[in-house]
């Protein structure tokens, strides 16, 4: 039996939208908030872009060398498929550019963190920012902000400190940077260390168990809530020194003579992130203090542009590494809608999320989303990105998206989603849907059968759901 519905051979995913309500009318949109003005004394965007170009000149030079020397069909950038330059390639670049191998490696890492160069397997290709570097100030500033966001990756972590202590300092540094920005001048390191100690104490206190309330007794033999480890037990001065040196290496501040001062670029970047947080705090959604899952649920009811603004503000309030980890954790849950939204938020993160996205390619539930993300990150048009998926991966994604629509959408949307299937006929679709083994297959088919107005088609879908349910 073939479907009476016209077919489109391309897989189009249902875009995140207010699934339980009709779209808002255009004239019901809230008035736009006036564009905020940066603090007095902040250089103009063109001057900020000139500073960024100067600071990233070495990274641009190495990225352009890689474009010419390491592209497809040429010698590989790496010997092991990782982003680290192989010894032979680093020495070759050092000879060509008359630089030391250490300088080449440092500039290479900066180019990757700022999105000027992208490594895929054993080949390197220029990022879109490199193509627009000389003519687009916004591309330059975005590249520098990407490097600023990844400051903790710019310098090796102290080897003699616990990873948990390093993570606490990274999480606490936004408050230190905010204080530097508000101070608008040199700040003694001793004062910054005191602020860092206070913030780390707060972070440790927040992780403690909630104590028993008044009048409630703890069970006999049950230990009470753990006390936070005293900050004094962890020497934070060396970690603060590492953080300030790393931020200085990316051009966010100057550090010396026992004091630190934000550069104009650093001050502007911190102000931008504070402004994003303030905008989100004033918005009806206000998701910046929520965990990733709660934030994504809140954004499900927003239009795409408003949702992206929430993602940006939520990300601005967190270290990029922990934010990406939290988003991928939400994507691994049972709610398919959150899976799609998590990868939309990761698109806002951009280049810093690439290693973590690549790391989930072995997860069957996340692989199709990760492949689409990587394809778009590589510059493939979103309309054509689906071509990187195998037939099985595309079918899995169709079922997963249908599960999101069944859980959160209207019946008409589920019927329209049938038209987005890759298979040319309903029997072919049902055969391949059964074969991919998605855990929500039965529920999706039952919901589709209940929603479809064609009785014959609905009967065939119900039969397929019963066969999957009984193992046939």
DAZIWO-V227462 format. One line per field, one symbol per residue. phi: phi as a letter, one per 40 degrees, with the letter a starting at -180 (. if undefined). burial: + if it has 24 or more other C-alpha atoms within 12 Angstrom, else -. A space follows every 10 residues. Layout:
phi = ???
burial = ???
This chain:
phi = .bcccdbbcc cbcccdaccc accccccccc cccdccccdd gcdcdccccc cccccbdccc ccccccccbb cdgbcccbcb gccccccccc ccccccbfbc cccccccccc ccccgcabbb gbbbbccccc ccdcbbcccc cccccccccb dcccbdcdcc bcdccccccc cccdcccccc cccficbccd cccccccccc cccccccccc cccdgcbcdd gccccccccd cccbccdccc cccccccccc gcabaifgab accdcccccc cdcccccccc cccdcfcccc cdcccccccc cbcdcccccc dccccccbcc ccccdccccc cccccccccc cccccccccg dccddccccc cccdcbddcc cccccccchc ddcbcccccc dccccdcccc cccccccbbc cccccccdcc ccccbcdccc ccccccgccb dccccccccc cccccccccc cccccccccc gc
burial = --+------+ +++++++++- ---------- ---------- -+-----+++ +++-++++++ +++++++-++ +----+++-- --++++--++ -+++------ +--+++++++ ++++++++++ -+++++++++ --+---+-++ ++++++++++ +++++-++-- ----++++++ ++++++++++ +--+-++-+- -+++++++++ +-++------ ---------- ---------- +--+-++-++ ++++++++++ +++++---++ ++++++++++ ++++++++++ ----++++-+ ++++++++++ +++--+++++ ++++++++++ ++++++++++ ++--++++++ ++++++++++ ++++++++-+ ---+++++++ ++++++++-- ----++-++- ++++++++++ ++++++++++ +-++++++++ ++++++--++ ++++-+++-+ ++++++++++ ++----++-+ +++++--+-- --
